[in-house]
């Protein structure tokens, strides 16, 4: 004998329309589209209602995902299901360098080298940027931003474009 369902999903016609309109949008992310499909498939007021196992194979998700979605719906309704909570430790929250700071790093690295040095190093950039920027940036953050933009400090020419040598005919 199967266990009775703890949380039942009963959606109104307006809720179904709202979920289907979210599914039709091109910019809907995968998390929301999966949650909408789960709610529509498990709805008991609009037949045919699926079981968890049928919904797992139809939506290609795990049982835990379905259980979490149903629990969110039971606790906060459809608005709680459609809200995506981001972790405060996500990459965007931890990011120290924005576009302007990154541009400043590249500008300094493309500029003239300090006297007595053959080329820029990450430590030299760190010391120089401590003076120019409001808050200090770590060597690792400087290295990551330079790597992301394919800027090599060890290249012989550190400019915007490389010089091409042509053959004389």
N, C-alpha and C positions, 0 to 999 in steps of 0.2 A: 504494500500500500504506500503510495507516494505521500510525501509531506504536503500539507496545504500551503498555498502561497502566503507569505507573510505580508508582502506589499503588492497590491493590485493596481494596475494602471487603467484608469478610466478617463479618456480624453473627450472633450466636447468637440463639436464640429468646427468651432473657431480654432481650437488648438490644432486640429488636424490640418486645417488650411494654413495656419502659421508655420507648422513644421514642413509641410510640402513646399511652401514658398521659400523657406530657407534652403531646402534641398535643391530648388531650381536655380538659385543664384550661383553664378560662376565663381564668385570670390569666397564662398563658404569653405572653411578649412575642414580637414578630414575628421577632426575630433567632433565638431558639431554635426557634420553629416551622419556620422556613425551613431551618435546619440539620438538624432532625429529618427533614423531608420529603426533603431531599437524600440523607441517609444511607439512608433506607428505599428511595428510588428507585434508588440506585446499588448496592444490596446484591446481590452475585453469588450468594449461597447461597440466597436466596429469589427465585424467578423471578416475574414477568418483570423482569429487570434492564434499566435504561434506559442509553442513552448520554448523554454530556454534553449534546449538542444537544437530546435529548428532555427531559432534566431541566431544561435552561434554559427551555424553553417551558412545561413543566408547573409549575415553581415561580416563573416570572417573575423570574429572577435572571440575572446575568451569568456568563460563564464563569469570571471571576476569583473570584467568590463560591464557586462550586462547587469550584474548584481549592484555594482556601484552606481550605474545610471538609474536603476529602479529605486535605489535607496535615496539618491539625490532628488528624484521626483517625489518620493513619499515625504521627504522632509521639507522641501521648499517649493515644490511645484515646478511648472515648466520653465519659469524664469531662472531657477537655480540650476537646472540642467543645461540651459543655454549659456550660462556664465562660465567662462574659463578662468580658473584661478592660476596665476603664474607664481612660481616659487620665487621668493626674494633673492635666492642665490643663483638665479639663472644668469646666463651669459650677459644679457643686456643690463641687468642690475649691477653686475660687477665691472662693467666696462669703464675704464678710467679715461680712455682717450677718445674724444669725439673727432669729427671731421676737421674742425679748425685746428685743433692741437696736432693732428696728424699732418696737416698741410704745413704747419709751422716746423715740425720735425724735418720734413722733406726739404723745406726751404733752407733751413740751416745746414742740412747735410749737403745740399747742392752748392752752397755758398763757399766762400774762400775758407781755406783751412787755417787754423790758428798758427801763428808764427812759431817756428821750431818743430813743426810736425809735418810729416809727409802726406798724411790723409786723416780723415775723421775716424775715430773709433767710437764705440758705443759709450765708453766712459767719458770721453771728451764731449760727446753730445749731451750726456747726462749733466755734466758740470755746466755746460753752456746754457742748457735749457732751464736749469735751476734759476738762473739770473733772469731769463726772458719771460718765463711763464709764472703764473701766480702760485700754483701748487706743484710740488716736486713730482717727477715721473720716474718710475723705476727703470733700471736698465732693461729688464725683461719686457716691459711695456714698449719701450723704444725699439727693442729688437723685433718684437712681434709686428709692430706697425711697419717697420722697414721691410720685413719679410713678406708681409701681406701685399705690399706695393711692388715687390720684386726689385727693391733698391739694394744694390750690393755696395757695401762700403769698401770692399777690397778691389773693386774695378779700377782700372787705371784712369778712366775718365768718369767723373761723377757729374754728369750733366743731364739735361732733359732728353737729348737725343744723342745717339752714338754717331761718330764721324765715320763715313764710308770712304774707303780709298778706291779710286777708279783706275783702271789701267790706261796708260797712255798708248795710243795707237800710232 
